[in-house]
Amino acid sequence: MARKLITQAQAAETLAVDVTTIRRWLAAGKLDGYKLAGHGVRVDAASLDRILTPIRSA
């Protein structure tokens, strides 16, 4: 199955954060990123789920 790669801007919009935050998370290994020849960096869309933490109801 092929990976769905999205731009850093799309990842930021999906998570409602700034692109700078996405870059920090990529550098820290919290998100999976791939450098494409001549196309910059793309984020593995599946890795966005790792950032999200469910809130448990009381």
N, CA, C and O atoms as CSV, one atom per row, in Angstrom:
chain,resi,resn,atom,element,x,y,z
A,1,MET,N,N,0.836,-1.181,0.000
A,1,MET,CA,C,0.000,0.000,0.000
A,1,MET,C,C,0.885,1.250,0.000
A,1,MET,O,O,1.825,1.350,0.788
A,2,ALA,N,N,0.587,2.174,-0.861
A,2,ALA,CA,C,1.369,3.406,-0.972
A,2,ALA,C,C,1.059,4.340,0.196
A,2,ALA,O,O,-0.067,4.401,0.691
A,3,ARG,N,N,2.069,5.047,0.606
A,3,ARG,CA,C,1.887,6.031,1.674
A,3,ARG,C,C,1.241,7.281,1.110
A,3,ARG,O,O,1.514,7.680,-0.022
A,4,LYS,N,N,0.386,7.893,1.906
A,4,LYS,CA,C,-0.183,9.177,1.509
A,4,LYS,C,C,0.705,10.260,2.106
A,4,LYS,O,O,0.777,10.422,3.324
A,5,LEU,N,N,1.372,10.989,1.237
A,5,LEU,CA,C,2.257,12.063,1.679
A,5,LEU,C,C,1.578,13.395,1.435
A,5,LEU,O,O,1.008,13.631,0.370
A,6,ILE,N,N,1.646,14.266,2.436
A,6,ILE,CA,C,1.036,15.584,2.338
A,6,ILE,C,C,2.087,16.647,2.621
A,6,ILE,O,O,3.138,16.357,3.194
A,7,THR,N,N,1.804,17.861,2.222
A,7,THR,CA,C,2.748,18.956,2.467
A,7,THR,C,C,2.739,19.331,3.948
A,7,THR,O,O,1.823,18.982,4.692
A,8,GLN,N,N,3.765,20.038,4.344
A,8,GLN,CA,C,3.824,20.517,5.718
A,8,GLN,C,C,2.654,21.463,6.014
A,8,GLN,O,O,2.107,21.460,7.117
A,9,ALA,N,N,2.285,22.257,5.033
A,9,ALA,CA,C,1.159,23.179,5.207
A,9,ALA,C,C,-0.151,22.415,5.402
A,9,ALA,O,O,-0.978,22.804,6.227
A,10,GLN,N,N,-0.343,21.337,4.651
A,10,GLN,CA,C,-1.559,20.530,4.808
A,10,GLN,C,C,-1.591,19.870,6.183
A,10,GLN,O,O,-2.645,19.805,6.816
A,11,ALA,N,N,-0.449,19.385,6.644
A,11,ALA,CA,C,-0.376,18.775,7.974
A,11,ALA,C,C,-0.697,19.812,9.049
A,11,ALA,O,O,-1.418,19.523,10.004
A,12,ALA,N,N,-0.160,21.015,8.886
A,12,ALA,CA,C,-0.423,22.079,9.847
A,12,ALA,C,C,-1.908,22.441,9.879
A,12,ALA,O,O,-2.480,22.646,10.949
A,13,GLU,N,N,-2.515,22.517,8.720
A,13,GLU,CA,C,-3.942,22.839,8.652
A,13,GLU,C,C,-4.783,21.731,9.289
A,13,GLU,O,O,-5.746,22.016,10.002
A,14,THR,N,N,-4.428,20.485,9.037
A,14,THR,CA,C,-5.164,19.355,9.596
A,14,THR,C,C,-5.135,19.360,11.122
A,14,THR,O,O,-6.140,19.070,11.771
A,15,LEU,N,N,-3.975,19.692,11.687
A,15,LEU,CA,C,-3.819,19.679,13.144
A,15,LEU,C,C,-4.054,21.042,13.784
A,15,LEU,O,O,-3.952,21.178,15.003
A,16,ALA,N,N,-4.365,22.042,12.981
A,16,ALA,CA,C,-4.624,23.408,13.461
A,16,ALA,C,C,-3.429,23.962,14.247
A,16,ALA,O,O,-3.581,24.516,15.336
A,17,VAL,N,N,-2.236,23.794,13.661
A,17,VAL,CA,C,-1.007,24.348,14.241
A,17,VAL,C,C,-0.257,25.093,13.147
A,17,VAL,O,O,-0.644,25.044,11.979
A,18,ASP,N,N,0.804,25.776,13.518
A,18,ASP,CA,C,1.620,26.506,12.561
A,18,ASP,C,C,2.591,25.552,11.856
A,18,ASP,O,O,2.947,24.509,12.404
A,19,VAL,N,N,3.007,25.906,10.667
A,19,VAL,CA,C,3.964,25.091,9.920
A,19,VAL,C,C,5.262,24.929,10.707
A,19,VAL,O,O,5.910,23.886,10.620
A,20,THR,N,N,5.645,25.937,11.467
A,20,THR,CA,C,6.853,25.850,12.286
A,20,THR,C,C,6.747,24.714,13.291
A,20,THR,O,O,7.739,24.039,13.570
A,21,THR,N,N,5.573,24.498,13.831
A,21,THR,CA,C,5.351,23.394,14.772
A,21,THR,C,C,5.524,22.060,14.065
A,21,THR,O,O,6.124,21.138,14.619
A,22,ILE,N,N,5.005,21.946,12.848
A,22,ILE,CA,C,5.177,20.719,12.065
A,22,ILE,C,C,6.663,20.459,11.839
A,22,ILE,O,O,7.111,19.320,11.964
A,23,ARG,N,N,7.425,21.483,11.512
A,23,ARG,CA,C,8.868,21.327,11.284
A,23,ARG,C,C,9.574,20.866,12.553
A,23,ARG,O,O,10.473,20.027,12.499
A,24,ARG,N,N,9.163,21.420,13.706
A,24,ARG,CA,C,9.753,21.006,14.981
A,24,ARG,C,C,9.444,19.542,15.279
A,24,ARG,O,O,10.314,18.792,15.723
A,25,TRP,N,N,8.198,19.143,15.031
A,25,TRP,CA,C,7.796,17.758,15.275
A,25,TRP,C,C,8.519,16.799,14.337
A,25,TRP,O,O,8.849,15.680,14.730
A,26,LEU,N,N,8.768,17.225,13.107
A,26,LEU,CA,C,9.546,16.407,12.173
A,26,LEU,C,C,10.979,16.234,12.696
A,26,LEU,O,O,11.517,15.127,12.689
A,27,ALA,N,N,11.581,17.322,13.142
A,27,ALA,CA,C,12.955,17.286,13.652
A,27,ALA,C,C,13.056,16.428,14.913
A,27,ALA,O,O,14.072,15.770,15.140
A,28,ALA,N,N,12.002,16.435,15.730
A,28,ALA,CA,C,11.993,15.659,16.974
A,28,ALA,C,C,11.600,14.200,16.754
A,28,ALA,O,O,11.673,13.392,17.680
A,29,GLY,N,N,11.185,13.860,15.538
A,29,GLY,CA,C,10.790,12.490,15.247
A,29,GLY,C,C,9.358,12.157,15.627
A,29,GLY,O,O,8.967,10.990,15.610
A,30,LYS,N,N,8.571,13.170,15.971
A,30,LYS,CA,C,7.167,12.938,16.325
A,30,LYS,C,C,6.305,12.672,15.090
A,30,LYS,O,O,5.244,12.054,15.187
A,31,LEU,N,N,6.762,13.138,13.945
A,31,LEU,CA,C,6.085,12.898,12.670
A,31,LEU,C,C,7.085,12.272,11.708
A,31,LEU,O,O,8.286,12.526,11.797
A,32,ASP,N,N,6.583,11.450,10.788
A,32,ASP,CA,C,7.432,10.869,9.751
A,32,ASP,C,C,7.436,11.791,8.546
A,32,ASP,O,O,6.383,12.138,8.011
A,33,GLY,N,N,8.626,12.182,8.126
A,33,GLY,CA,C,8.764,13.047,6.963
A,33,GLY,C,C,9.694,12.437,5.942
A,33,GLY,O,O,10.564,11.634,6.277
A,34,TYR,N,N,9.508,12.822,4.696
A,34,TYR,CA,C,10.314,12.303,3.591
A,34,TYR,C,C,10.746,13.453,2.704
A,34,TYR,O,O,9.932,14.279,2.290
A,35,LYS,N,N,12.040,13.495,2.416
A,35,LYS,CA,C,12.572,14.517,1.517
A,35,LYS,C,C,12.447,13.990,0.098
A,35,LYS,O,O,12.967,12.921,-0.221
A,36,LEU,N,N,11.765,14.733,-0.747
A,36,LEU,CA,C,11.585,14.354,-2.137
A,36,LEU,C,C,12.514,15.187,-3.005
A,36,LEU,O,O,12.677,16.386,-2.780
A,37,ALA,N,N,13.105,14.565,-3.973
A,37,ALA,CA,C,14.031,15.259,-4.852
A,37,ALA,C,C,13.349,16.437,-5.540
A,37,ALA,O,O,12.445,16.255,-6.356
A,38,GLY,N,N,13.782,17.621,-5.208
A,38,GLY,CA,C,13.257,18.822,-5.842
A,38,GLY,C,C,11.877,19.254,-5.393
A,38,GLY,O,O,11.351,20.244,-5.901
A,39,HIS,N,N,11.268,18.529,-4.443
A,39,HIS,CA,C,9.907,18.876,-4.026
A,39,HIS,C,C,9.798,19.177,-2.536
A,39,HIS,O,O,8.686,19.245,-2.012
A,40,GLY,N,N,10.892,19.356,-1.853
A,40,GLY,CA,C,10.845,19.663,-0.436
A,40,GLY,C,C,10.525,18.446,0.413
A,40,GLY,O,O,10.817,17.312,0.033
A,41,VAL,N,N,9.925,18.696,1.559
A,41,VAL,CA,C,9.623,17.651,2.535
A,41,VAL,C,C,8.128,17.392,2.560
A,41,VAL,O,O,7.322,18.321,2.525
A,42,ARG,N,N,7.770,16.116,2.621
A,42,ARG,CA,C,6.365,15.722,2.747
A,42,ARG,C,C,6.199,14.948,4.050
A,42,ARG,O,O,7.143,14.327,4.538
A,43,VAL,N,N,5.002,14.990,4.601
A,43,VAL,CA,C,4.682,14.336,5.862
A,43,VAL,C,C,3.799,13.129,5.570
A,43,VAL,O,O,2.875,13.207,4.761
A,44,ASP,N,N,4.090,12.015,6.232
A,44,ASP,CA,C,3.251,10.828,6.114
A,44,ASP,C,C,1.948,11.113,6.861
A,44,ASP,O,O,1.959,11.312,8.076
A,45,ALA,N,N,0.836,11.132,6.146
A,45,ALA,CA,C,-0.452,11.480,6.741
A,45,ALA,C,C,-0.817,10.553,7.898
A,45,ALA,O,O,-1.459,10.984,8.856
A,46,ALA,N,N,-0.414,9.284,7.818
A,46,ALA,CA,C,-0.727,8.332,8.888
A,46,ALA,C,C,-0.041,8.701,10.202
A,46,ALA,O,O,-0.532,8.347,11.274
A,47,SER,N,N,1.085,9.406,10.133
A,47,SER,CA,C,1.805,9.764,11.360
A,47,SER,C,C,1.116,10.889,12.134
A,47,SER,O,O,1.460,11.144,13.288
A,48,LEU,N,N,0.150,11.562,11.511
A,48,LEU,CA,C,-0.571,12.623,12.222
A,48,LEU,C,C,-1.370,12.067,13.397
A,48,LEU,O,O,-1.567,12.759,14.395
A,49,ASP,N,N,-1.826,10.837,13.287
A,49,ASP,CA,C,-2.598,10.224,14.366
A,49,ASP,C,C,-1.795,10.075,15.648
A,49,ASP,O,O,-2.363,10.096,16.740
A,50,ARG,N,N,-0.474,9.925,15.528
A,50,ARG,CA,C,0.362,9.778,16.733
A,50,ARG,C,C,0.388,11.043,17.567
A,50,ARG,O,O,0.573,10.984,18.783
A,51,ILE,N,N,0.203,12.194,16.920
A,51,ILE,CA,C,0.238,13.466,17.635
A,51,ILE,C,C,-1.021,13.649,18.481
A,51,ILE,O,O,-0.989,14.280,19.537
A,52,LEU,N,N,-2.113,13.094,18.005
A,52,LEU,CA,C,-3.392,13.265,18.682
A,52,LEU,C,C,-3.490,12.347,19.906
A,52,LEU,O,O,-3.201,11.153,19.820
A,53,THR,N,N,-3.897,12.912,21.036
A,53,THR,CA,C,-4.096,12.146,22.257
A,53,THR,C,C,-5.566,12.204,22.631
A,53,THR,O,O,-6.108,13.293,22.818
A,54,PRO,N,N,-6.225,11.053,22.744
A,54,PRO,CA,C,-7.643,11.086,23.094
A,54,PRO,C,C,-7.860,11.613,24.504
A,54,PRO,O,O,-7.053,11.383,25.405
A,55,ILE,N,N,-8.951,12.315,24.670
A,55,ILE,CA,C,-9.317,12.826,25.999
A,55,ILE,C,C,-10.314,11.843,26.593
A,55,ILE,O,O,-11.350,11.548,25.996
A,56,ARG,N,N,-9.990,11.352,27.757
A,56,ARG,CA,C,-10.887,10.408,28.426
A,56,ARG,C,C,-11.968,11.172,29.179
A,56,ARG,O,O,-11.691,12.159,29.861
A,57,SER,N,N,-13.182,10.707,29.046
A,57,SER,CA,C,-14.272,11.364,29.768
A,57,SER,C,C,-14.228,10.952,31.230
A,57,SER,O,O,-13.781,9.858,31.574
A,58,ALA,N,N,-14.694,11.839,32.068
A,58,ALA,CA,C,-14.625,11.619,33.520
A,58,ALA,C,C,-15.620,10.619,34.019
A,58,ALA,O,O,-15.669,10.342,35.218
